[in-house]
Structures are given as C-alpha cells and as structure tokens.
Amino acid sequence: MRLRFIYRRGVEDELRRDSKVLGSLDTAGDRIVSAAKSFAPVRTGRLRTSIVAHRENGETIVRATAPYAAYVEFGTTDTPAAHPLAKAVATVSATN
C-alpha cells in the first residue's frame, strides 16, 4: 500500500480559522496544561503556576514561563530531567 500526501497551504490557512479546529486545539492545550501541572515537581509552586496555554498564529502553544523551567524539563548535570511537559503531551496523546 502506498500513501501520498499533498500539502496545500490554503487548506492549512482555512483550518487555522475554523472555529471547531480552534476549539479542539484549545481543549487539547487545556488538557496538556492540566496534565503538565500534575507532573511538575513542586517546591514553591512557581513552576506549576507558570505552565500556561495560549493561541499564537492559529496554533495553541503550551509553555512553562518560570526562568528555570528548561532545567526541570531537560535536567542538569546534578539533577535528572523531570519532563513534565513531555509527559503531559504523551499522556494526552495516548488518551485521544
């Protein structure tokens, strides 16, 4: 079996404006934020409260804005990676 994929920019632009698609992206973003907050290690709560989702150019972006978020996500030489965002994406993707 062969699969052929044809990319059409106009279709992508149309989907970025579709209210159902945008609603689905927002719902997925909210689910990822919720899961990431549950996976985030908590010492002060700053990292957990910094995990947010917002829409940018038709895409839903989930990010942790705490200055040390990358160190928690990817680890350091002294601290192993916790991967709260990666775990959240994997969890939400597995349930869909």
Residue, then its C-alpha position, 0 to 999 in steps of 0.5 A: m500500500r502506498l500513501r501520498f500526501i499533498y500539502r496545500r497551504g490554503v487548506e492549512d490557512e482555512l483550518r487555522r480559522d475554523s472555529k471547531v479546529l480552534g476549539s479542539l486545539d484549545t481543549a487539547g492545550d487545556r488538557i496538556v496544561s492540566a496534565a503538565k501541572s500534575f507532573a511538575p515537581v513542586r517546591t514553591g509552586r512557581l513552576r506549576t503556576s507558570i505552565v500556561a496555554h495560549r493561541e499564537n498564529g492559529e496554533t495553541i502553544v503550551r509553555a512553562t514561563a518560570p526562568y528555570a523551567a528548561y532545567v526541570e524539563f531537560g535536567t542538569t548535570d546534578t539533577p535528572a530531567a523531570h519532563p513534565l511537559a513531555k509527559a503531559v503531551a504523551t499522556v494526552s496523546a495516548t488518551n485521544 
